[in-house]
Amino acid sequence: MQANLYLIIPCYNEQEVLNKTADVLQKKVLSLIEQKKISPNSKILFVDDGSKDNTWQIINELHSKDKIFSGIKLSRNRGHQNALLAGLMSAKNLCDITISIDADLQDDTDAIDKMIDKYYEGNEIVYGVRSARKTDTFFKKFTAESFYKLIKFLGADIIFNHADFRLMSKKSLESFANFNEVNLFLRGLVPMVGFKSGIVTYERHERFAGESKYPLKKMLSFAWEGITSLSVKPIKLITSVGFFIFFVSILMVAYFLFQFINKNTVAGWTSIVISVWMLGGLQLISIGLIGEYIGKIYIETKHRPKFIIEKFLNE
């Protein structure tokens, strides 16, 4: 039996790349249908994440020309992760498998064939994993790989060098729908679903047009979101640091008592200033970190919708 595939593509201000992306993906889907790997009812679903340019207009035009193209328009910008989730949750009752891929097509579309093969081998989730980072600058490569190692160290189950290029079956999507948290970091949450999974490696291409939607500031924010959403280890580290400083303070007390007994006391302006600033900074960082977690708890308890769909083109 041929699986019904929905390609999920989150879009935010992608007017410069959308027509070419649609053309490449259409050829890929038609090729897979011709090879009888997927159902003729398979679709390409664009999710407009509150774009300010002509992205939604282009999606409308594509849908009018060919019903292989579907579109979701969110009521406002909710961020890449929520836009992707909106597409996945909207498609889960309409298809057998979904494959999520970014609109810039830096992820290799030829890997889609291998993902589907992995699915037919019995895998419910298939992760697209970069085999190398040749197109990245040294700084981006170093920071990205350091992030994966750090989040792994903090106890999160995450696939190294995997972003959001993945296949998910209907079964895995239905299970994933039970994850109700508002603070989303999908590449860390999906592995929690379990089920049999596989990996397909590929090389990432350069962006062919438009600008990256993840500048350094946004990447750092995204990384912080991932760390604080998946692990409580940073809070535990505060306790460890506290014990360490307490131990150091005991040594310092012993040292100053020794100096006092030997009548070698000198006004310790430097040590006092350093201690005050160090401890003050540490306390502020600790309070801020704890506040970050409390803030997330506060947001979660409100149970606000993660996205609101304004329009869904899927005739």
Secondary structure, 3 states (H helix, E strand, C coil): CCECEEEEEEECCCCCCHHHHHHHHHHHHHHHHHCCCECCCCEEEEEECCCCCCHHHHHHHHHHHCCCEEEEEECCCCCHHHHHHHHHHHHCCCCCEEEECCCCCCCCCCHHHHHHHHHHCCCCEEEEEEEECCCCCHHHHHHHHHHHHHHHHCCCCCCCCEEEEEEEEHHHHHHHCCCCCCCCCHHHHHHHHCCCEEEEEEECCCCCCCCCCCCHHHHHHHHHHHHHHHCCHHHHHHHHHHHHHHHHHHHHHHHHHHHHHCCCCCCCHHHHHHHHHHHHHHHHHHHHHHHHHHHHHHHHHHCCCCCCEEEEECC
